[in-house]
Amino acid sequence: MYKQIQEKGVLLNMVRDLENESIIPFDPANVDYEKFKYQINRDEAQLETPDGVLMTPEEAKAYVATLP
């Protein structure tokens, strides 16, 4: 499970891995970032908004599609 990170109303270019509380920056060279995108696109993980609202798989995939 992952969660978007927001600061002062702006989404940051990173997500939190709720399993181990790590922060994953949106860097294509980062293997954890690639794993995040892979899992979301394969319905193997879920994504929450900064407010803790669970995104539908379609919403999560649409979000990931906007990322580098």
Distance bins in CASP14 RR format, pairs under 12 A and 6 or more apart:
PFRMAT RR
TARGET T0000
AUTHOR 0000-0000-0000
RMODE 2
METHOD distances of the structure
MODEL  1
1 15 0 0 0 0 0 1 0 0 0 0 0
1 16 0 0 0 0 1 0 0 0 0 0 0
1 17 1 0 0 1 0 0 0 0 0 0 0
1 18 1 0 1 0 0 0 0 0 0 0 0
1 19 1 0 0 1 0 0 0 0 0 0 0
1 20 0 0 0 0 0 1 0 0 0 0 0
1 21 0 0 0 0 0 1 0 0 0 0 0
1 36 0 0 0 0 0 1 0 0 0 0 0
1 39 0 0 0 0 1 0 0 0 0 0 0
1 40 0 0 0 0 0 1 0 0 0 0 0
1 44 0 0 0 0 0 1 0 0 0 0 0
1 45 1 0 0 1 0 0 0 0 0 0 0
1 46 1 0 1 0 0 0 0 0 0 0 0
1 47 1 0 0 1 0 0 0 0 0 0 0
1 48 1 0 0 1 0 0 0 0 0 0 0
1 52 0 0 0 0 0 1 0 0 0 0 0
1 54 0 0 0 0 1 0 0 0 0 0 0
1 55 0 0 0 0 0 1 0 0 0 0 0
1 60 0 0 0 0 0 1 0 0 0 0 0
2 14 0 0 0 0 0 1 0 0 0 0 0
2 15 1 0 1 0 0 0 0 0 0 0 0
2 16 1 0 0 1 0 0 0 0 0 0 0
2 17 1 0 1 0 0 0 0 0 0 0 0
2 18 1 0 0 1 0 0 0 0 0 0 0
2 19 0 0 0 0 1 0 0 0 0 0 0
2 20 0 0 0 0 0 1 0 0 0 0 0
2 21 0 0 0 0 0 1 0 0 0 0 0
2 22 0 0 0 0 0 1 0 0 0 0 0
2 23 0 0 0 0 0 1 0 0 0 0 0
2 24 1 0 0 1 0 0 0 0 0 0 0
2 26 0 0 0 0 0 1 0 0 0 0 0
2 32 0 0 0 0 0 1 0 0 0 0 0
2 33 0 0 0 0 0 1 0 0 0 0 0
2 35 0 0 0 0 0 1 0 0 0 0 0
2 36 1 0 1 0 0 0 0 0 0 0 0
2 37 0 0 0 0 0 1 0 0 0 0 0
2 38 0 0 0 0 0 1 0 0 0 0 0
2 39 0 0 0 0 1 0 0 0 0 0 0
2 40 1 0 0 1 0 0 0 0 0 0 0
2 44 0 0 0 0 0 1 0 0 0 0 0
2 45 1 0 0 1 0 0 0 0 0 0 0
2 46 1 0 0 1 0 0 0 0 0 0 0
2 47 1 0 1 0 0 0 0 0 0 0 0
2 48 1 0 0 1 0 0 0 0 0 0 0
2 49 0 0 0 0 0 1 0 0 0 0 0
2 50 0 0 0 0 0 1 0 0 0 0 0
2 52 0 0 0 0 0 1 0 0 0 0 0
2 54 0 0 0 0 0 1 0 0 0 0 0
2 55 0 0 0 0 1 0 0 0 0 0 0
2 60 0 0 0 0 1 0 0 0 0 0 0
2 63 0 0 0 0 0 1 0 0 0 0 0
2 64 0 0 0 0 1 0 0 0 0 0 0
3 11 0 0 0 0 0 1 0 0 0 0 0
3 12 0 0 0 0 0 1 0 0 0 0 0
3 14 0 0 0 0 0 1 0 0 0 0 0
3 15 1 0 0 1 0 0 0 0 0 0 0
3 16 1 0 1 0 0 0 0 0 0 0 0
3 17 0 0 0 0 1 0 0 0 0 0 0
3 18 1 0 1 0 0 0 0 0 0 0 0
3 19 0 0 0 0 0 1 0 0 0 0 0
3 21 0 0 0 0 0 1 0 0 0 0 0
3 22 0 0 0 0 0 1 0 0 0 0 0
3 23 0 0 0 0 0 1 0 0 0 0 0
3 24 0 0 0 0 0 1 0 0 0 0 0
3 36 0 0 0 0 0 1 0 0 0 0 0
3 45 0 0 0 0 0 1 0 0 0 0 0
3 46 0 0 0 0 1 0 0 0 0 0 0
3 47 1 0 0 1 0 0 0 0 0 0 0
3 48 1 0 1 0 0 0 0 0 0 0 0
3 49 1 0 0 1 0 0 0 0 0 0 0
3 50 1 0 0 1 0 0 0 0 0 0 0
3 51 0 0 0 0 1 0 0 0 0 0 0
3 52 1 0 0 1 0 0 0 0 0 0 0
3 53 0 0 0 0 0 1 0 0 0 0 0
3 54 0 0 0 0 1 0 0 0 0 0 0
3 55 0 0 0 0 0 1 0 0 0 0 0
3 60 0 0 0 0 0 1 0 0 0 0 0
3 63 0 0 0 0 0 1 0 0 0 0 0
4 10 0 0 0 0 0 1 0 0 0 0 0
4 11 1 0 1 0 0 0 0 0 0 0 0
4 12 1 0 0 1 0 0 0 0 0 0 0
4 13 0 0 0 0 0 1 0 0 0 0 0
4 14 0 0 0 0 1 0 0 0 0 0 0
4 15 1 0 1 0 0 0 0 0 0 0 0
4 16 0 0 0 0 1 0 0 0 0 0 0
4 17 0 0 0 0 0 1 0 0 0 0 0
4 18 0 0 0 0 0 1 0 0 0 0 0
4 23 0 0 0 0 0 1 0 0 0 0 0
4 24 0 0 0 0 0 1 0 0 0 0 0
4 26 0 0 0 0 0 1 0 0 0 0 0
4 36 0 0 0 0 0 1 0 0 0 0 0
4 40 0 0 0 0 0 1 0 0 0 0 0
4 46 0 0 0 0 0 1 0 0 0 0 0
4 47 1 0 0 1 0 0 0 0 0 0 0
4 48 1 0 0 1 0 0 0 0 0 0 0
4 49 1 0 1 0 0 0 0 0 0 0 0
4 50 1 0 1 0 0 0 0 0 0 0 0
4 51 0 0 0 0 1 0 0 0 0 0 0
4 52 0 0 0 0 1 0 0 0 0 0 0
4 53 0 0 0 0 1 0 0 0 0 0 0
4 54 0 0 0 0 0 1 0 0 0 0 0
4 55 0 0 0 0 1 0 0 0 0 0 0
4 59 0 0 0 0 0 1 0 0 0 0 0
4 60 0 0 0 0 1 0 0 0 0 0 0
4 63 1 0 0 1 0 0 0 0 0 0 0
4 64 0 0 0 0 0 1 0 0 0 0 0
4 66 0 0 0 0 0 1 0 0 0 0 0
4 67 0 0 0 0 0 1 0 0 0 0 0
5 11 1 0 0 1 0 0 0 0 0 0 0
5 12 1 0 1 0 0 0 0 0 0 0 0
5 13 0 0 0 0 1 0 0 0 0 0 0
5 14 1 0 1 0 0 0 0 0 0 0 0
5 15 1 0 0 1 0 0 0 0 0 0 0
5 16 1 0 1 0 0 0 0 0 0 0 0
5 17 0 0 0 0 0 1 0 0 0 0 0
5 18 0 0 0 0 0 1 0 0 0 0 0
5 21 0 0 0 0 0 1 0 0 0 0 0
5 22 0 0 0 0 0 1 0 0 0 0 0
5 23 1 0 0 1 0 0 0 0 0 0 0
5 24 0 0 0 0 1 0 0 0 0 0 0
5 25 0 0 0 0 0 1 0 0 0 0 0
5 26 0 0 0 0 0 1 0 0 0 0 0
5 47 0 0 0 0 0 1 0 0 0 0 0
5 48 0 0 0 0 0 1 0 0 0 0 0
5 49 0 0 0 0 0 1 0 0 0 0 0
5 50 1 0 0 1 0 0 0 0 0 0 0
5 51 0 0 0 0 0 1 0 0 0 0 0
5 52 0 0 0 0 0 1 0 0 0 0 0
6 12 1 0 0 1 0 0 0 0 0 0 0
6 13 0 0 0 0 0 1 0 0 0 0 0
6 14 0 0 0 0 0 1 0 0 0 0 0
6 15 0 0 0 0 0 1 0 0 0 0 0
6 16 0 0 0 0 0 1 0 0 0 0 0
6 48 0 0 0 0 0 1 0 0 0 0 0
6 49 0 0 0 0 1 0 0 0 0 0 0
6 50 1 1 0 0 0 0 0 0 0 0 0
6 51 0 0 0 0 1 0 0 0 0 0 0
6 52 0 0 0 0 0 1 0 0 0 0 0
7 13 0 0 0 0 0 1 0 0 0 0 0
7 14 0 0 0 0 0 1 0 0 0 0 0
7 50 0 0 0 0 1 0 0 0 0 0 0
8 50 0 0 0 0 0 1 0 0 0 0 0
9 49 0 0 0 0 0 1 0 0 0 0 0
9 50 0 0 0 0 1 0 0 0 0 0 0
9 51 0 0 0 0 0 1 0 0 0 0 0
10 50 0 0 0 0 1 0 0 0 0 0 0
11 26 0 0 0 0 0 1 0 0 0 0 0
11 47 0 0 0 0 0 1 0 0 0 0 0
11 49 0 0 0 0 1 0 0 0 0 0 0
11 50 1 0 0 1 0 0 0 0 0 0 0
11 51 0 0 0 0 0 1 0 0 0 0 0
11 63 0 0 0 0 1 0 0 0 0 0 0
11 66 0 0 0 0 0 1 0 0 0 0 0
11 67 0 0 0 0 0 1 0 0 0 0 0
12 23 0 0 0 0 1 0 0 0 0 0 0
12 24 0 0 0 0 0 1 0 0 0 0 0
12 25 0 0 0 0 1 0 0 0 0 0 0
12 26 0 0 0 0 1 0 0 0 0 0 0
12 50 0 0 0 0 1 0 0 0 0 0 0
13 23 0 0 0 0 0 1 0 0 0 0 0
13 24 0 0 0 0 0 1 0 0 0 0 0
13 25 1 0 0 1 0 0 0 0 0 0 0
13 26 1 0 1 0 0 0 0 0 0 0 0
13 27 0 0 0 0 1 0 0 0 0 0 0
13 28 0 0 0 0 0 1 0 0 0 0 0
13 30 0 0 0 0 0 1 0 0 0 0 0
13 33 0 0 0 0 1 0 0 0 0 0 0
13 66 0 0 0 0 0 1 0 0 0 0 0
13 67 0 0 0 0 1 0 0 0 0 0 0
13 68 0 0 0 0 1 0 0 0 0 0 0
14 22 0 0 0 0 1 0 0 0 0 0 0
14 23 1 0 1 0 0 0 0 0 0 0 0
14 24 1 0 1 0 0 0 0 0 0 0 0
14 25 1 0 1 0 0 0 0 0 0 0 0
14 26 1 0 0 1 0 0 0 0 0 0 0
14 27 0 0 0 0 1 0 0 0 0 0 0
14 30 0 0 0 0 1 0 0 0 0 0 0
14 32 0 0 0 0 0 1 0 0 0 0 0
14 33 0 0 0 0 1 0 0 0 0 0 0
14 36 0 0 0 0 1 0 0 0 0 0 0
14 50 0 0 0 0 0 1 0 0 0 0 0
14 67 0 0 0 0 0 1 0 0 0 0 0
15 21 0 0 0 0 0 1 0 0 0 0 0
15 22 0 0 0 0 1 0 0 0 0 0 0
15 23 1 0 0 1 0 0 0 0 0 0 0
15 24 1 0 1 0 0 0 0 0 0 0 0
15 25 0 0 0 0 1 0 0 0 0 0 0
15 26 1 0 0 1 0 0 0 0 0 0 0
15 27 0 0 0 0 0 1 0 0 0 0 0
15 30 0 0 0 0 0 1 0 0 0 0 0
15 32 0 0 0 0 1 0 0 0 0 0 0
15 33 0 0 0 0 1 0 0 0 0 0 0
15 35 0 0 0 0 0 1 0 0 0 0 0
15 36 1 0 0 1 0 0 0 0 0 0 0
15 37 0 0 0 0 1 0 0 0 0 0 0
15 39 0 0 0 0 0 1 0 0 0 0 0
15 40 0 0 0 0 1 0 0 0 0 0 0
15 45 0 0 0 0 0 1 0 0 0 0 0
15 46 0 0 0 0 0 1 0 0 0 0 0
15 47 1 0 0 1 0 0 0 0 0 0 0
15 48 0 0 0 0 1 0 0 0 0 0 0
15 49 0 0 0 0 0 1 0 0 0 0 0
15 50 0 0 0 0 0 1 0 0 0 0 0
15 55 0 0 0 0 0 1 0 0 0 0 0
15 60 0 0 0 0 0 1 0 0 0 0 0
15 63 0 0 0 0 1 0 0 0 0 0 0
15 64 0 0 0 0 1 0 0 0 0 0 0
15 67 0 0 0 0 1 0 0 0 0 0 0
16 22 1 0 0 1 0 0 0 0 0 0 0
16 23 1 0 1 0 0 0 0 0 0 0 0
16 24 1 0 0 1 0 0 0 0 0 0 0
16 25 0 0 0 0 0 1 0 0 0 0 0
16 32 0 0 0 0 0 1 0 0 0 0 0
16 36 0 0 0 0 0 1 0 0 0 0 0
16 47 0 0 0 0 0 1 0 0 0 0 0
16 48 0 0 0 0 1 0 0 0 0 0 0
16 49 0 0 0 0 0 1 0 0 0 0 0
16 50 0 0 0 0 1 0 0 0 0 0 0
16 52 0 0 0 0 0 1 0 0 0 0 0
17 23 1 0 0 1 0 0 0 0 0 0 0
17 24 1 0 1 0 0 0 0 0 0 0 0
17 25 0 0 0 0 0 1 0 0 0 0 0
17 30 0 0 0 0 0 1 0 0 0 0 0
17 32 1 0 0 1 0 0 0 0 0 0 0
17 33 0 0 0 0 0 1 0 0 0 0 0
17 35 0 0 0 0 1 0 0 0 0 0 0
17 36 1 0 0 1 0 0 0 0 0 0 0
17 39 0 0 0 0 0 1 0 0 0 0 0
17 40 0 0 0 0 0 1 0 0 0 0 0
17 45 0 0 0 0 1 0 0 0 0 0 0
17 46 0 0 0 0 0 1 0 0 0 0 0
17 47 0 0 0 0 0 1 0 0 0 0 0
17 48 0 0 0 0 0 1 0 0 0 0 0
18 24 0 0 0 0 0 1 0 0 0 0 0
18 36 0 0 0 0 0 1 0 0 0 0 0
18 45 0 0 0 0 1 0 0 0 0 0 0
18 46 0 0 0 0 1 0 0 0 0 0 0
18 47 0 0 0 0 1 0 0 0 0 0 0
18 48 1 0 0 1 0 0 0 0 0 0 0
18 52 0 0 0 0 1 0 0 0 0 0 0
18 54 0 0 0 0 0 1 0 0 0 0 0
19 32 0 0 0 0 0 1 0 0 0 0 0
19 35 0 0 0 0 0 1 0 0 0 0 0
19 36 0 0 0 0 0 1 0 0 0 0 0
19 39 0 0 0 0 0 1 0 0 0 0 0
19 45 0 0 0 0 1 0 0 0 0 0 0
19 46 0 0 0 0 0 1 0 0 0 0 0
20 32 0 0 0 0 1 0 0 0 0 0 0
22 30 0 0 0 0 0 1 0 0 0 0 0
22 32 1 0 0 1 0 0 0 0 0 0 0
22 33 0 0 0 0 0 1 0 0 0 0 0
22 35 0 0 0 0 0 1 0 0 0 0 0
22 36 0 0 0 0 0 1 0 0 0 0 0
23 30 0 0 0 0 0 1 0 0 0 0 0
23 32 0 0 0 0 1 0 0 0 0 0 0
23 33 0 0 0 0 0 1 0 0 0 0 0
23 36 0 0 0 0 0 1 0 0 0 0 0
24 30 1 0 0 1 0 0 0 0 0 0 0
24 31 0 0 0 0 1 0 0 0 0 0 0
24 32 1 0 1 0 0 0 0 0 0 0 0
24 33 1 0 1 0 0 0 0 0 0 0 0
24 34 0 0 0 0 1 0 0 0 0 0 0
24 35 0 0 0 0 1 0 0 0 0 0 0
24 36 1 0 1 0 0 0 0 0 0 0 0
24 37 0 0 0 0 1 0 0 0 0 0 0
24 39 0 0 0 0 0 1 0 0 0 0 0
24 40 0 0 0 0 0 1 0 0 0 0 0
24 45 0 0 0 0 0 1 0 0 0 0 0
24 47 0 0 0 0 0 1 0 0 0 0 0
24 67 0 0 0 0 0 1 0 0 0 0 0
25 31 0 0 0 0 0 1 0 0 0 0 0
25 32 0 0 0 0 1 0 0 0 0 0 0
25 33 1 0 0 1 0 0 0 0 0 0 0
25 34 0 0 0 0 0 1 0 0 0 0 0
25 36 0 0 0 0 0 1 0 0 0 0 0
25 67 0 0 0 0 0 1 0 0 0 0 0
25 68 0 0 0 0 0 1 0 0 0 0 0
26 32 0 0 0 0 0 1 0 0 0 0 0
26 33 1 0 1 0 0 0 0 0 0 0 0
26 34 0 0 0 0 0 1 0 0 0 0 0
26 36 0 0 0 0 1 0 0 0 0 0 0
26 37 0 0 0 0 1 0 0 0 0 0 0
26 63 0 0 0 0 0 1 0 0 0 0 0
26 64 0 0 0 0 0 1 0 0 0 0 0
26 66 0 0 0 0 0 1 0 0 0 0 0
26 67 1 0 1 0 0 0 0 0 0 0 0
26 68 1 0 1 0 0 0 0 0 0 0 0
27 33 1 0 1 0 0 0 0 0 0 0 0
27 34 0 0 0 0 1 0 0 0 0 0 0
27 36 0 0 0 0 0 1 0 0 0 0 0
27 37 0 0 0 0 0 1 0 0 0 0 0
27 67 0 0 0 0 0 1 0 0 0 0 0
27 68 0 0 0 0 1 0 0 0 0 0 0
28 34 1 0 0 1 0 0 0 0 0 0 0
28 36 0 0 0 0 0 1 0 0 0 0 0
28 37 0 0 0 0 1 0 0 0 0 0 0
28 67 0 0 0 0 1 0 0 0 0 0 0
28 68 1 0 1 0 0 0 0 0 0 0 0
29 68 0 0 0 0 0 1 0 0 0 0 0
30 36 0 0 0 0 1 0 0 0 0 0 0
30 37 0 0 0 0 0 1 0 0 0 0 0
30 67 0 0 0 0 0 1 0 0 0 0 0
30 68 0 0 0 0 0 1 0 0 0 0 0
31 37 0 0 0 0 0 1 0 0 0 0 0
31 38 0 0 0 0 0 1 0 0 0 0 0
32 38 0 0 0 0 0 1 0 0 0 0 0
32 39 0 0 0 0 0 1 0 0 0 0 0
32 45 0 0 0 0 0 1 0 0 0 0 0
33 39 0 0 0 0 0 1 0 0 0 0 0
33 40 0 0 0 0 0 1 0 0 0 0 0
33 64 0 0 0 0 0 1 0 0 0 0 0
33 67 0 0 0 0 1 0 0 0 0 0 0
33 68 0 0 0 0 1 0 0 0 0 0 0
34 40 0 0 0 0 0 1 0 0 0 0 0
34 41 0 0 0 0 0 1 0 0 0 0 0
34 64 0 0 0 0 0 1 0 0 0 0 0
34 67 0 0 0 0 0 1 0 0 0 0 0
34 68 0 0 0 0 0 1 0 0 0 0 0
35 41 0 0 0 0 0 1 0 0 0 0 0
35 42 0 0 0 0 0 1 0 0 0 0 0
35 44 0 0 0 0 1 0 0 0 0 0 0
35 45 0 0 0 0 1 0 0 0 0 0 0
35 64 0 0 0 0 0 1 0 0 0 0 0
36 42 0 0 0 0 0 1 0 0 0 0 0
36 44 0 0 0 0 0 1 0 0 0 0 0
36 45 1 0 0 1 0 0 0 0 0 0 0
36 46 0 0 0 0 0 1 0 0 0 0 0
36 47 0 0 0 0 1 0 0 0 0 0 0
36 60 0 0 0 0 0 1 0 0 0 0 0
36 63 0 0 0 0 0 1 0 0 0 0 0
36 64 1 0 0 1 0 0 0 0 0 0 0
36 67 0 0 0 0 1 0 0 0 0 0 0
37 44 0 0 0 0 0 1 0 0 0 0 0
37 45 0 0 0 0 1 0 0 0 0 0 0
37 47 0 0 0 0 0 1 0 0 0 0 0
37 60 0 0 0 0 0 1 0 0 0 0 0
37 61 0 0 0 0 1 0 0 0 0 0 0
37 63 0 0 0 0 0 1 0 0 0 0 0
37 64 1 0 1 0 0 0 0 0 0 0 0
37 65 0 0 0 0 1 0 0 0 0 0 0
37 66 0 0 0 0 0 1 0 0 0 0 0
37 67 1 0 0 1 0 0 0 0 0 0 0
37 68 0 0 0 0 1 0 0 0 0 0 0
38 44 1 0 0 1 0 0 0 0 0 0 0
38 45 0 0 0 0 1 0 0 0 0 0 0
38 61 0 0 0 0 0 1 0 0 0 0 0
38 64 0 0 0 0 1 0 0 0 0 0 0
39 45 1 1 0 0 0 0 0 0 0 0 0
39 46 0 0 0 0 1 0 0 0 0 0 0
39 47 0 0 0 0 1 0 0 0 0 0 0
39 57 0 0 0 0 0 1 0 0 0 0 0
39 60 0 0 0 0 1 0 0 0 0 0 0
39 61 0 0 0 0 0 1 0 0 0 0 0
39 64 0 0 0 0 1 0 0 0 0 0 0
40 46 0 0 0 0 1 0 0 0 0 0 0
40 47 1 0 1 0 0 0 0 0 0 0 0
40 48 0 0 0 0 0 1 0 0 0 0 0
40 55 0 0 0 0 1 0 0 0 0 0 0
40 56 0 0 0 0 0 1 0 0 0 0 0
40 57 0 0 0 0 1 0 0 0 0 0 0
40 58 0 0 0 0 0 1 0 0 0 0 0
40 59 0 0 0 0 0 1 0 0 0 0 0
40 60 1 0 1 0 0 0 0 0 0 0 0
40 61 1 0 0 1 0 0 0 0 0 0 0
40 62 0 0 0 0 0 1 0 0 0 0 0
40 63 1 0 0 1 0 0 0 0 0 0 0
40 64 1 0 1 0 0 0 0 0 0 0 0
40 65 0 0 0 0 1 0 0 0 0 0 0
40 66 0 0 0 0 0 1 0 0 0 0 0
40 67 0 0 0 0 1 0 0 0 0 0 0
41 47 0 0 0 0 0 1 0 0 0 0 0
41 57 0 0 0 0 1 0 0 0 0 0 0
41 58 0 0 0 0 0 1 0 0 0 0 0
41 60 0 0 0 0 1 0 0 0 0 0 0
41 61 1 0 1 0 0 0 0 0 0 0 0
41 62 0 0 0 0 0 1 0 0 0 0 0
41 63 0 0 0 0 0 1 0 0 0 0 0
41 64 1 0 0 1 0 0 0 0 0 0 0
41 65 0 0 0 0 1 0 0 0 0 0 0
41 67 0 0 0 0 0 1 0 0 0 0 0
42 57 0 0 0 0 1 0 0 0 0 0 0
42 60 0 0 0 0 0 1 0 0 0 0 0
42 61 0 0 0 0 1 0 0 0 0 0 0
42 64 0 0 0 0 0 1 0 0 0 0 0
43 55 0 0 0 0 0 1 0 0 0 0 0
43 56 0 0 0 0 0 1 0 0 0 0 0
43 57 1 0 1 0 0 0 0 0 0 0 0
43 58 0 0 0 0 0 1 0 0 0 0 0
43 60 0 0 0 0 1 0 0 0 0 0 0
43 61 0 0 0 0 1 0 0 0 0 0 0
43 64 0 0 0 0 0 1 0 0 0 0 0
44 57 0 0 0 0 0 1 0 0 0 0 0
44 60 0 0 0 0 0 1 0 0 0 0 0
44 61 0 0 0 0 0 1 0 0 0 0 0
45 54 0 0 0 0 0 1 0 0 0 0 0
45 55 0 0 0 0 0 1 0 0 0 0 0
45 57 0 0 0 0 1 0 0 0 0 0 0
45 60 0 0 0 0 1 0 0 0 0 0 0
45 61 0 0 0 0 0 1 0 0 0 0 0
45 64 0 0 0 0 0 1 0 0 0 0 0
46 52 0 0 0 0 0 1 0 0 0 0 0
46 53 0 0 0 0 0 1 0 0 0 0 0
46 54 1 0 1 0 0 0 0 0 0 0 0
46 55 1 0 0 1 0 0 0 0 0 0 0
46 56 0 0 0 0 1 0 0 0 0 0 0
46 57 1 0 0 1 0 0 0 0 0 0 0
46 59 0 0 0 0 0 1 0 0 0 0 0
46 60 1 0 0 1 0 0 0 0 0 0 0
46 61 0 0 0 0 0 1 0 0 0 0 0
46 63 0 0 0 0 0 1 0 0 0 0 0
47 53 0 0 0 0 1 0 0 0 0 0 0
47 54 1 0 0 1 0 0 0 0 0 0 0
47 55 1 0 1 0 0 0 0 0 0 0 0
47 56 0 0 0 0 1 0 0 0 0 0 0
47 57 0 0 0 0 1 0 0 0 0 0 0
47 58 0 0 0 0 0 1 0 0 0 0 0
47 59 1 0 0 1 0 0 0 0 0 0 0
47 60 1 0 1 0 0 0 0 0 0 0 0
47 61 0 0 0 0 1 0 0 0 0 0 0
47 62 0 0 0 0 0 1 0 0 0 0 0
47 63 1 0 0 1 0 0 0 0 0 0 0
47 64 1 0 0 1 0 0 0 0 0 0 0
47 67 0 0 0 0 0 1 0 0 0 0 0
48 54 1 0 1 0 0 0 0 0 0 0 0
48 55 1 0 0 1 0 0 0 0 0 0 0
48 56 0 0 0 0 0 1 0 0 0 0 0
48 59 0 0 0 0 0 1 0 0 0 0 0
48 60 0 0 0 0 1 0 0 0 0 0 0
48 63 0 0 0 0 0 1 0 0 0 0 0
49 55 1 0 0 1 0 0 0 0 0 0 0
49 56 0 0 0 0 0 1 0 0 0 0 0
49 59 0 0 0 0 1 0 0 0 0 0 0
49 60 0 0 0 0 1 0 0 0 0 0 0
49 63 0 0 0 0 1 0 0 0 0 0 0
53 59 0 0 0 0 1 0 0 0 0 0 0
53 60 0 0 0 0 0 1 0 0 0 0 0
54 60 0 0 0 0 1 0 0 0 0 0 0
55 61 0 0 0 0 1 0 0 0 0 0 0
55 62 0 0 0 0 1 0 0 0 0 0 0
55 63 1 0 0 1 0 0 0 0 0 0 0
55 64 0 0 0 0 0 1 0 0 0 0 0
56 62 0 0 0 0 1 0 0 0 0 0 0
56 63 0 0 0 0 0 1 0 0 0 0 0
57 63 0 0 0 0 0 1 0 0 0 0 0
57 64 0 0 0 0 0 1 0 0 0 0 0
58 64 0 0 0 0 0 1 0 0 0 0 0
58 65 0 0 0 0 0 1 0 0 0 0 0
59 65 0 0 0 0 0 1 0 0 0 0 0
59 66 0 0 0 0 0 1 0 0 0 0 0
60 66 0 0 0 0 0 1 0 0 0 0 0
60 67 0 0 0 0 0 1 0 0 0 0 0
61 67 0 0 0 0 0 1 0 0 0 0 0
END
